[in-house]
Amino acid sequence: MVTWEIHREIVLVLAWGRAVLLQFAHPLIAAGVGDHSAFGTECWGRLRRLERTLDAMLRLTFGTAEEARGIARRINAIHDRVHECLREAAGIFPAGTTYSARDPALLRWVHGTLIESHLIVYELYVGPLTVEKKDRYCVEASGVEQFLGIPEGALPRSFAELGEYRDRMLASGEIVVTERARAIARAVVVPPVPRLARPGLRLIQLPTIGLLPPAIREAYGFPWSPRDELALYRSARAIRALLPLVPSLVREWPAARAAGAARRGRSARHLDEDPRRSSGGSDRLRYGRQREVS
């Protein structure tokens, strides 16, 4: 599965910053995060959100059917608590507009920004993907519809459809960087860190800021120069060159290594039982596998 190929890479964590800044550029999402979490005010709140996002992705990709059901229940329980009204106008949304984290339209934006960011970061830091692989990734990732109560067919099924959806949203007037979003973004991009950690923070800031659509980057007020652009692509080129030399113990998530070992073990048993059988069987629920979990 293409999802396994992409999600196993630890370097994919560099996609998170770009994705969340695009998500917060939707005023209703920024309001939900600001009103119902410590994300914008406390470092632990941001780390907790990142941890939850990674845990959900890894369990939906590499976990068992029971783990997938548990993640779905946890996500939906959190989303059930996030609903309120805008306290003031934001973009095209007047004061008093209601929002809910269970809104399929908002979930679609969150999904689209994350999937696109994964693809961009993978190609920049790991290697190119064919259009066919990118299309397949979109199809596999759309399997989260069944978990989150999103209507079937609502999520993009191809890379072209994903890009068209992004462009349509950016042109719709819905995506507006509010002052609340800027405050949250500053906490993401410029967190307080010890001096020794600043070079590492710079490596995170480069894709977080540099891979944003230019209009969104400007709306957030982040400076970006040709020198920054050069630093982004030079650092990415260096990481891409080094990754093949890095052992899987360091390069891949433990969940991915465990799932891969289990799949190889099943394949070996299948071949021992009947050499004519293919090695693709699995009793795990993959991210995007079209299987009922309820």
MOKAUR-V939855 format. One record per residue. N is the residue number from 1. BURIAL is + if it has 16 or more other C-alpha atoms within 10 Angstrom, else -. Layout:
n=N burial=BURIAL
n=N burial=BURIAL
This chain:
n=1 burial=-
n=2 burial=+
n=3 burial=+
n=4 burial=+
n=5 burial=-
n=6 burial=+
n=7 burial=+
n=8 burial=+
n=9 burial=+
n=10 burial=+
n=11 burial=+
n=12 burial=+
n=13 burial=+
n=14 burial=+
n=15 burial=+
n=16 burial=+
n=17 burial=+
n=18 burial=+
n=19 burial=+
n=20 burial=+
n=21 burial=+
n=22 burial=+
n=23 burial=+
n=24 burial=+
n=25 burial=+
n=26 burial=+
n=27 burial=+
n=28 burial=+
n=29 burial=+
n=30 burial=+
n=31 burial=+
n=32 burial=+
n=33 burial=+
n=34 burial=+
n=35 burial=+
n=36 burial=-
n=37 burial=-
n=38 burial=+
n=39 burial=+
n=40 burial=+
n=41 burial=-
n=42 burial=-
n=43 burial=-
n=44 burial=-
n=45 burial=-
n=46 burial=+
n=47 burial=-
n=48 burial=-
n=49 burial=-
n=50 burial=+
n=51 burial=-
n=52 burial=-
n=53 burial=-
n=54 burial=+
n=55 burial=-
n=56 burial=+
n=57 burial=+
n=58 burial=+
n=59 burial=+
n=60 burial=+
n=61 burial=+
n=62 burial=+
n=63 burial=+
n=64 burial=+
n=65 burial=+
n=66 burial=-
n=67 burial=+
n=68 burial=+
n=69 burial=+
n=70 burial=+
n=71 burial=+
n=72 burial=+
n=73 burial=-
n=74 burial=-
n=75 burial=+
n=76 burial=+
n=77 burial=-
n=78 burial=-
n=79 burial=+
n=80 burial=-
n=81 burial=-
n=82 burial=+
n=83 burial=+
n=84 burial=+
n=85 burial=+
n=86 burial=+
n=87 burial=-
n=88 burial=-
n=89 burial=-
n=90 burial=+
n=91 burial=-
n=92 burial=-
n=93 burial=+
n=94 burial=-
n=95 burial=-
n=96 burial=-
n=97 burial=-
n=98 burial=-
n=99 burial=+
n=100 burial=+
n=101 burial=+
n=102 burial=+
n=103 burial=-
n=104 burial=+
n=105 burial=-
n=106 burial=+
n=107 burial=+
n=108 burial=+
n=109 burial=+
n=110 burial=+
n=111 burial=+
n=112 burial=+
n=113 burial=+
n=114 burial=+
n=115 burial=+
n=116 burial=+
n=117 burial=+
n=118 burial=+
n=119 burial=+
n=120 burial=+
n=121 burial=+
n=122 burial=+
n=123 burial=+
n=124 burial=+
n=125 burial=+
n=126 burial=+
n=127 burial=-
n=128 burial=-
n=129 burial=-
n=130 burial=-
n=131 burial=-
n=132 burial=-
n=133 burial=+
n=134 burial=+
n=135 burial=+
n=136 burial=+
n=137 burial=+
n=138 burial=+
n=139 burial=+
n=140 burial=+
n=141 burial=+
n=142 burial=+
n=143 burial=+
n=144 burial=+
n=145 burial=+
n=146 burial=+
n=147 burial=+
n=148 burial=+
n=149 burial=-
n=150 burial=+
n=151 burial=-
n=152 burial=-
n=153 burial=-
n=154 burial=-
n=155 burial=+
n=156 burial=+
n=157 burial=+
n=158 burial=+
n=159 burial=+
n=160 burial=-
n=161 burial=-
n=162 burial=+
n=163 burial=-
n=164 burial=-
n=165 burial=+
n=166 burial=+
n=167 burial=-
n=168 burial=-
n=169 burial=-
n=170 burial=+
n=171 burial=-
n=172 burial=-
n=173 burial=-
n=174 burial=+
n=175 burial=+
n=176 burial=+
n=177 burial=+
n=178 burial=+
n=179 burial=-
n=180 burial=+
n=181 burial=+
n=182 burial=+
n=183 burial=-
n=184 burial=+
n=185 burial=+
n=186 burial=-
n=187 burial=+
n=188 burial=+
n=189 burial=+
n=190 burial=-
n=191 burial=-
n=192 burial=-
n=193 burial=-
n=194 burial=-
n=195 burial=-
n=196 burial=-
n=197 burial=-
n=198 burial=-
n=199 burial=-
n=200 burial=-
n=201 burial=+
n=202 burial=-
n=203 burial=-
n=204 burial=+
n=205 burial=+
n=206 burial=+
n=207 burial=+
n=208 burial=+
n=209 burial=+
n=210 burial=+
n=211 burial=+
n=212 burial=+
n=213 burial=-
n=214 burial=-
n=215 burial=-
n=216 burial=+
n=217 burial=+
n=218 burial=-
n=219 burial=-
n=220 burial=+
n=221 burial=-
n=222 burial=-
n=223 burial=-
n=224 burial=-
n=225 burial=-
n=226 burial=-
n=227 burial=-
n=228 burial=-
n=229 burial=-
n=230 burial=-
n=231 burial=+
n=232 burial=+
n=233 burial=+
n=234 burial=-
n=235 burial=+
n=236 burial=+
n=237 burial=-
n=238 burial=-
n=239 burial=-
n=240 burial=+
n=241 burial=-
n=242 burial=-
n=243 burial=+
n=244 burial=-
n=245 burial=-
n=246 burial=-
n=247 burial=-
n=248 burial=+
n=249 burial=-
n=250 burial=-
n=251 burial=+
n=252 burial=+
n=253 burial=+
n=254 burial=-
n=255 burial=+
n=256 burial=+
n=257 burial=+
n=258 burial=-
n=259 burial=+
n=260 burial=-
n=261 burial=-
n=262 burial=-
n=263 burial=+
n=264 burial=+
n=265 burial=-
n=266 burial=+
n=267 burial=+
n=268 burial=-
n=269 burial=-
n=270 burial=+
n=271 burial=-
n=272 burial=-
n=273 burial=-
n=274 burial=-
n=275 burial=-
n=276 burial=-
n=277 burial=-
n=278 burial=-
n=279 burial=+
n=280 burial=-
n=281 burial=-
n=282 burial=-
n=283 burial=-
n=284 burial=+
n=285 burial=+
n=286 burial=+
n=287 burial=+
n=288 burial=+
n=289 burial=+
n=290 burial=-
n=291 burial=-
n=292 burial=-
n=293 burial=-
n=294 burial=-
